[in-house]
Amino acid sequence: VLNLIDDGSTDGSYEIARKIAKTDSRVKLIRDGENKGLVSRLNQIIEIARGSYIARMDADDIMIKNKLEMQMVYLKKHPQIDVIATAAYTIDENNKVIGIRDIHPIQINSAKDVLKTSILIHPTVVAKKSWYIQNKYDPAFYRAEDYELWCRTYEKTNFYRITEPLFFYREGSVSLTNYSLSMQTLRKVFKVYGKRNLSFTECYFEIFKTYLKNVAYQVFGILRMQHFLSACRNRSLTIEQNTDAKRILSNIINCN
């Protein structure tokens, strides 16, 4: 069953979803007329999901055809894994391939490894429902709810990453307001988890970096050049990777 939850949309997407649901019995459309926000809806999905595993992604991202199949095959063979992610190509608003992320296995030796980098690309994740029931998203960490979840659960969770890029993660221009809120929430994460796992200097250096990033994003935002900052988070593609990514993305788009 594919659950489509309408979060009080006003852009006509509900009507589109309703047409799809009428013609496909696998699609279940859920609507309460309210705008509760992402974190609330993520937790709602966890509650209503009937399967043993939960996958979620954002509407502007694109998954490669066999992504879920490969993740489920691995999970079935390795039942000790709680959460499985994948590597991803990054694309801009115009479907231009701009980079690649998370092409190496996850290595967590201490809390520092989780705090100093986001260990998973959130929309690539598939997780056991039983794990999610015990580890829901915290609304107090809006816009960094995934990062906070990894920090909170890493000691009792078996994470895994398929290092093959099976996803196209869209790096768009985030509004200055939302980016500022993201940095504010990151500071909250460091204050909660950093103080107990990092040295005083390390913790406050990470907090200081969020202020620098916020200023940089505002400057680049005024110049309409936020994509340069987004590119800094990605690895450069080899010629072969770039060719493969363009071919795969073109096939997906043309099929749709």
Phi, psi and chi 1 to 4 in degrees:
 res  aa     phi    psi   chi1   chi2   chi3   chi4
   1 VAL       -  133.1  175.5      -      -      -
   2 LEU  -102.2  112.3  173.0   64.1      -      -
   3 ASN   -88.6  120.7  -69.5  -51.3      -      -
   4 LEU  -108.6  114.5  -66.3 -178.9      -      -
   5 ILE  -105.0  123.1  -62.6 -179.9      -      -
   6 ASP   -90.2  120.2  179.8   74.5      -      -
   7 ASP   -99.0   57.9 -169.9   35.8      -      -
   8 GLY    66.3   37.4      -      -      -      -
   9 SER   -66.9  153.1   64.2      -      -      -
  10 THR  -130.6   12.3   58.4      -      -      -
  11 ASP  -105.2   12.1   59.9   -3.2      -      -
  12 GLY    88.2   -1.1      -      -      -      -
  13 SER   -67.6  -29.5   56.0      -      -      -
  14 TYR   -63.2  -41.0  172.5   73.5      -      -
  15 GLU   -64.3  -38.3  -66.5  -57.4  -38.0      -
  16 ILE   -63.6  -46.1  -64.3  172.9      -      -
  17 ALA   -63.5  -37.4      -      -      -      -
  18 ARG   -64.9  -37.9 -170.9  169.2   66.6  169.0
  19 LYS   -64.7  -40.3  -70.6  179.2 -178.2  178.6
  20 ILE   -65.0  -44.3  -65.4  172.5      -      -
  21 ALA   -63.1  -31.1      -      -      -      -
  22 LYS   -69.3  -27.3  -77.7 -176.1  176.4  179.9
  23 THR  -104.2   -6.1   59.2      -      -      -
  24 ASP  -136.1  110.0 -167.5  -28.5      -      -
  25 SER   -67.6  -16.0   60.7      -      -      -
  26 ARG   -75.9  -15.6  -62.2  170.9  -60.3  174.9
  27 VAL   -94.8  124.1  177.2      -      -      -
  28 LYS  -113.9  119.5 -177.7  178.5 -179.4 -178.5
  29 LEU   -98.2  127.6 -175.3   57.6      -      -
  30 ILE  -120.7  127.4  -59.9  167.4      -      -
  31 ARG  -146.5  131.3 -170.7 -170.2 -161.5 -164.1
  32 ASP  -123.2    3.2   56.5   21.7      -      -
  33 GLY    79.9    0.1      -      -      -      -
  34 GLU  -105.1  156.4  -62.2 -176.0   51.6      -
  35 ASN  -110.1   93.6  177.8 -128.6      -      -
  36 LYS   -96.5  -15.5  -64.1 -179.0  177.8  179.5
  37 GLY    95.5  164.4      -      -      -      -
  38 LEU   -60.5  -49.6  176.0   61.7      -      -
  39 VAL   -61.8  -43.1  179.7      -      -      -
  40 SER   -61.4  -41.2  175.1      -      -      -
  41 ARG   -71.1  -35.9  -64.5  -55.1 -175.0 -176.7
  42 LEU   -59.8  -44.7  -70.9  174.9      -      -
  43 ASN   -68.0  -31.8  -72.8  -27.8      -      -
  44 GLN   -65.7  -41.3 -178.5 -179.2   -1.7      -
  45 ILE   -59.4  -42.6  -70.8  169.9      -      -
  46 ILE   -58.9  -41.6  -67.2  168.7      -      -
  47 GLU   -69.4  -41.7  -70.6  -69.6  -16.9      -
  48 ILE   -89.8  -15.6   66.0  176.3      -      -
  49 ALA   -59.9  136.0      -      -      -      -
  50 ARG  -101.8  -14.5  -67.5 -173.2  -66.2  175.0
  51 GLY   -84.3  178.1      -      -      -      -
  52 SER   -86.8  -13.4  -60.7      -      -      -
  53 TYR  -132.4  152.4  -61.0   91.6      -      -
  54 ILE  -127.6  129.1  -63.7  174.9      -      -
  55 ALA  -123.6  139.6      -      -      -      -
  56 ARG  -141.0  153.3   50.2   82.6   51.2 -169.3
  57 MET  -152.8  166.4   62.3 -177.9  -74.8      -
  58 ASP   -89.9  155.2  -60.2  -48.6      -      -
  59 ALA   -65.1  -26.6      -      -      -      -
  60 ASP   -93.9   -0.8   58.1  -12.6      -      -
  61 ASP   -90.1  166.5  -64.2  -32.9      -      -
  62 ILE  -134.5  128.9  -58.9  170.2      -      -
  63 MET  -101.3  147.3   74.6  166.9   65.7      -
  64 ILE   -73.7  148.8  -68.0  174.4      -      -
  65 LYS   -50.1  -45.3 -176.2  177.3  179.8 -179.6
  66 ASN   -97.7   16.0   62.3  -21.0      -      -
  67 LYS   -57.2  -56.0  169.8 -173.1  176.7  -70.0
  68 LEU   -64.0  -37.4  -65.8  178.0      -      -
  69 GLU   -61.0  -45.6  178.5 -176.0   -1.8      -
  70 MET   -65.6  -38.2  -71.0 -177.4   65.3      -
  71 GLN   -67.3  -42.3  -72.1  176.2  -69.9      -
  72 MET   -69.1  -37.0  -70.6  -53.0  -56.6      -
  73 VAL   -60.1  -43.4  166.5      -      -      -
  74 TYR   -66.8  -42.3 -166.6   89.8      -      -
  75 LEU   -62.8  -39.5  -74.5  168.8      -      -
  76 LYS   -65.7  -35.8  -65.9  -66.2 -173.8 -179.1
  77 LYS   -79.6  -21.5  -70.6 -177.5  177.8  178.6
  78 HIS  -131.7   74.6  -57.2   85.1      -      -
  79 PRO   -63.9  -11.4   22.6  -34.1      -      -
  80 GLN   -75.3  -16.4   74.4  -83.8   16.2      -
  81 ILE   -75.5  131.7  -61.0  -61.6      -      -
  82 ASP   -95.8  -40.2  -59.4  -57.8      -      -
  83 VAL  -135.9  128.9  179.9      -      -      -
  84 ILE  -127.5  130.9 -175.0  169.6      -      -
  85 ALA  -119.4 -175.9      -      -      -      -
  86 THR  -139.2  165.4   78.0      -      -      -
  87 ALA   -71.2  168.0      -      -      -      -
  88 ALA  -152.0  145.0      -      -      -      -
  89 TYR   -79.9  150.3  -63.1  112.6      -      -
  90 THR  -109.2  142.8   50.8      -      -      -
  91 ILE  -132.4  158.1   55.3  176.7      -      -
  92 ASP   -96.5 -170.3   65.2   11.8      -      -
  93 GLU   -65.0  -20.0  -62.5   96.8  -34.1      -
  94 ASN  -104.0   18.6  -60.3  -48.6      -      -
  95 ASN    64.3   25.9  -68.9  -31.4      -      -
  96 LYS   -85.2  128.8  177.5 -177.2  177.3 -177.8
  97 VAL   -73.8  125.7 -179.5      -      -      -
  98 ILE  -119.9  -11.2   56.6  177.1      -      -
  99 GLY   177.2 -169.4      -      -      -      -
 100 ILE  -145.4  149.0 -167.1  169.1      -      -
 101 ARG  -136.3  154.5  -73.7 -167.3 -170.3 -179.6
 102 ASP    56.9   51.1  -73.0    5.8      -      -
 103 ILE   -94.4    7.3   58.6  173.4      -      -
 104 HIS  -117.8  154.3  -61.2  -64.9      -      -
 105 PRO   -60.3  152.7  -22.1   33.3      -      -
 106 ILE   -71.5  132.5  -65.4  173.3      -      -
 107 GLN  -130.6  113.2  -68.6 -174.3  -23.4      -
 108 ILE  -120.9  104.7  -57.1  175.6      -      -
 109 ASN   -99.9  -21.2  -62.0  -47.2      -      -
 110 SER  -162.2  175.6   69.9      -      -      -
 111 ALA   -61.0  -27.1      -      -      -      -
 112 LYS   -61.5  -35.6  -68.9 -176.9 -179.1 -178.8
 113 ASP   -65.7  -28.9  -64.7  -34.7      -      -
 114 VAL   -85.0  -40.2 -176.1      -      -      -
 115 LEU   -71.5  -33.9  -78.9  162.3      -      -
 116 LYS   -89.4   -4.8  -68.2 -165.8  172.7 -175.5
 117 THR  -156.9  146.9 -178.8      -      -      -
 118 SER   -75.9  115.3 -177.1      -      -      -
 119 ILE   -76.7  -16.0   58.7  172.0      -      -
 120 LEU  -135.4  144.6  -54.0  171.9      -      -
 121 ILE   -85.0  111.5  -60.1  174.2      -      -
 122 HIS   -49.9  -51.4 -166.5 -160.9      -      -
 123 PRO   -71.1   -5.2   23.1  -33.5      -      -
 124 THR   -89.4   -5.7   72.7      -      -      -
 125 VAL   -76.8  139.2  162.1      -      -      -
 126 VAL  -123.6  132.6  174.0      -      -      -
 127 ALA  -137.7  155.8      -      -      -      -
 128 LYS   -64.3  137.6  -66.5  175.8  179.8  176.0
 129 LYS   -62.1  -38.1  175.2  175.2  177.9  175.3
 130 SER   -60.1  -34.5   57.7      -      -      -
 131 TRP   -69.6  -44.5  179.7   86.0      -      -
 132 TYR   -63.4  -37.9 -100.3  133.6      -      -
 133 ILE   -59.9  -36.5  -72.1  -67.5      -      -
 134 GLN   -83.2  -15.1  -62.5  -63.3  -40.5      -
 135 ASN  -138.9   74.6  -56.6  -74.1      -      -
 136 LYS   -82.5  166.4  -68.0 -175.5  179.6  178.2
 137 TYR   -73.7  146.2  -63.6   92.2      -      -
 138 ASP   -99.3  115.9 -171.1  -24.9      -      -
 139 PRO   -59.9  -19.2  -21.3   32.9      -      -
 140 ALA   -70.8  -10.9      -      -      -      -
 141 PHE  -118.5   44.4  -66.5   89.1      -      -
 142 TYR   -57.7  135.5  175.3   65.5      -      -
 143 ARG    77.0    0.6  -69.0 -161.5   63.4   80.5
 144 ALA  -144.3   28.8      -      -      -      -
 145 GLU   -64.3  -34.0   66.6  -80.2  -15.4      -
 146 ASP   -71.8  -44.9   53.8  -29.4      -      -
 147 TYR   -59.7  -43.8  179.6   51.7      -      -
 148 GLU   -63.9  -37.6 -173.5  -82.5  -26.8      -
 149 LEU   -64.2  -42.9 -178.0   57.8      -      -
 150 TRP   -64.1  -41.5  -44.0  145.6      -      -
 151 CYS   -63.6  -36.0  -70.1      -      -      -
 152 ARG   -76.5  -27.9  175.4  167.2   26.2  106.3
 153 THR  -114.7   -4.5   62.2      -      -      -
 154 TYR   -59.3  -31.4   83.5   93.7      -      -
 155 GLU   -70.7  -23.6  -69.6 -177.0  -57.5      -
 156 LYS  -118.3   17.1   57.1 -177.1  179.1 -179.9
 157 THR  -126.6  139.6  -60.5      -      -      -
 158 ASN   -97.8  104.8  -71.0  -43.0      -      -
 159 PHE   -94.5  150.1  -66.8  110.0      -      -
 160 TYR  -148.0  150.3 -175.4   79.1      -      -
 161 ARG  -130.7  129.3  176.2 -170.0  -61.4  131.7
 162 ILE   -78.8  120.7  -64.8  174.3      -      -
 163 THR   -83.4    0.0   55.5      -      -      -
 164 GLU   -82.4  132.7  179.9 -178.8  -13.9      -
 165 PRO   -70.7  112.6   23.4  -31.1      -      -
 166 LEU  -117.4   20.2  -58.9  173.7      -      -
 167 PHE  -153.7  149.1 -161.3   79.2      -      -
 168 PHE  -114.2  109.1  -71.0   92.3      -      -
 169 TYR   -97.5  121.2 -179.3   54.0      -      -
 170 ARG   -84.6  125.5 -161.4  173.6  -59.5  -83.4
 171 GLU  -106.7   92.0  -70.8  -91.7  -34.7      -
 172 GLY   -98.5 -178.6      -      -      -      -
 173 SER   -84.0  112.8  -64.9      -      -      -
 174 VAL   -82.8  140.6 -179.4      -      -      -
 175 SER   -60.6  150.9   72.3      -      -      -
 176 LEU   -59.2  -36.6  -62.4  179.2      -      -
 177 THR   -64.3  -46.9  -61.3      -      -      -
 178 ASN   -68.0  -37.8  -77.9  -20.3      -      -
 179 TYR   -65.4  -41.4 -169.2   82.2      -      -
 180 SER   -61.7  -39.3  179.8      -      -      -
 181 LEU   -65.9  -37.8 -179.9   56.9      -      -
 182 SER   -61.1  -45.4  -65.0      -      -      -
 183 MET   -65.7  -36.6  -66.2  -59.1  102.7      -
 184 GLN   -63.1  -42.1  179.1 -178.9  -31.8      -
 185 THR   -69.9  -36.4  -52.2      -      -      -
 186 LEU   -60.2  -39.8  -78.0 -179.9      -      -
 187 ARG   -62.1  -36.5  -70.8 -166.9  -73.9  -85.2
 188 LYS   -65.4  -39.9 -175.3 -174.3  -64.3 -174.1
 189 VAL   -61.7  -45.4  172.2      -      -      -
 190 PHE   -64.9  -35.7  -74.1  121.4      -      -
 191 LYS   -69.1  -32.2  -70.8  175.6 -178.9  177.9
 192 VAL   -81.6  -49.3  172.4      -      -      -
 193 TYR  -101.8  -28.9  -60.9   98.8      -      -
 194 GLY   -69.0  -38.7      -      -      -      -
 195 LYS   -64.5  -25.8  -72.7 -175.1  176.5  179.7
 196 ARG   -96.7  -10.2   64.8  176.8   87.3  152.2
 197 ASN  -126.2  -11.3  -65.8  -61.6      -      -
 198 LEU  -119.9  159.8  -58.5  175.8      -      -
 199 SER   -69.9  164.0   69.3      -      -      -
 200 PHE   -55.2  -45.1  177.8   87.0      -      -
 201 THR   -65.4  -45.1  -58.4      -      -      -
 202 GLU   -62.2  -44.1  -71.8  174.5  -39.6      -
 203 CYS   -61.6  -49.5 -178.2      -      -      -
 204 TYR   -76.8  -21.0  -79.9   93.2      -      -
 205 PHE   -68.4  -41.7  178.7   66.9      -      -
 206 GLU   -63.7  -40.0  -65.3  -63.1  -32.2      -
 207 ILE   -64.2  -43.4  -69.0  173.5      -      -
 208 PHE   -60.2  -37.9  176.7   66.6      -      -
 209 LYS   -62.8  -31.7  -75.1 -161.4  -58.6 -175.0
 210 THR   -65.9  -34.6   66.3      -      -      -
 211 TYR   -67.9  -42.7  -73.4  105.6      -      -
 212 LEU   -62.1  -43.7  -71.3 -179.5      -      -
 213 LYS   -62.1  -38.9  -70.3  178.1 -178.8  179.0
 214 ASN   -63.8  -44.4 -160.8   31.1      -      -
 215 VAL   -63.7  -44.6  171.6      -      -      -
 216 ALA   -61.0  -42.7      -      -      -      -
 217 TYR   -66.2  -37.4 -163.0   85.1      -      -
 218 GLN   -65.0  -42.8  -69.9 -172.0   40.8      -
 219 VAL   -64.0  -48.2  171.6      -      -      -
 220 PHE   -67.8  -28.1  -83.2   75.0      -      -
 221 GLY   -66.8  -42.2      -      -      -      -
 222 ILE   -61.0  -35.8  -67.3  171.6      -      -
 223 LEU   -85.7   -0.1  -60.6  174.0      -      -
 224 ARG    57.1   45.3  -61.5 -176.9 -178.0  -83.8
 225 MET  -129.3   31.2  -62.6  172.0   62.8      -
 226 GLN   -61.3  -24.5  -64.7  103.6  -39.9      -
 227 HIS   -63.8  -25.1   55.9  -76.1      -      -
 228 PHE   -67.3  -37.9  -76.7  112.2      -      -
 229 LEU   -69.3  -39.9  -65.7  178.3      -      -
 230 SER   -61.2  -38.8  -63.5      -      -      -
 231 ALA   -63.3  -26.5      -      -      -      -
 232 CYS   -66.1  -21.0  -67.8      -      -      -
 233 ARG   -85.7   -4.4  -63.3 -165.0  -68.3  -93.3
 234 ASN  -110.4  154.2  -58.5  -50.0      -      -
 235 ARG   -85.5  146.9  -71.8  179.2  174.8  -91.1
 236 SER   -70.1  148.0  -62.1      -      -      -
 237 LEU   -88.3  142.8  -68.3  158.0      -      -
 238 THR   -73.5  166.7   64.4      -      -      -
 239 ILE   -59.0  -41.8  -64.9  175.4      -      -
 240 GLU   -65.0  -44.1 -177.2  179.4    0.5      -
 241 GLN   -63.1  -41.8  -72.9  172.6  -29.5      -
 242 ASN   -63.6  -41.6 -168.0   41.3      -      -
 243 THR   -64.6  -45.3  -59.6      -      -      -
 244 ASP   -62.6  -45.2  -74.0  -15.5      -      -
 245 ALA   -61.9  -44.5      -      -      -      -
 246 LYS   -62.8  -41.8  -72.2 -179.8  178.0  178.6
 247 ARG   -64.0  -47.4  173.9 -177.7   53.7   80.6
 248 ILE   -63.4  -45.3  -65.2  168.3      -      -
 249 LEU   -65.1  -41.0 -177.0   58.7      -      -
 250 SER   -61.5  -41.5  176.6      -      -      -
 251 ASN   -64.2  -39.9  -71.5  -21.1      -      -
 252 ILE   -64.8  -47.4  -65.6  172.4      -      -
 253 ILE   -64.7  -42.1  -67.2  173.3      -      -
 254 ASN   -68.0  -31.9  -70.2  -24.4      -      -
 255 CYS   -69.0  -29.3  -75.5      -      -      -
 256 ASN   -86.6      -  -66.7  -27.3      -      -
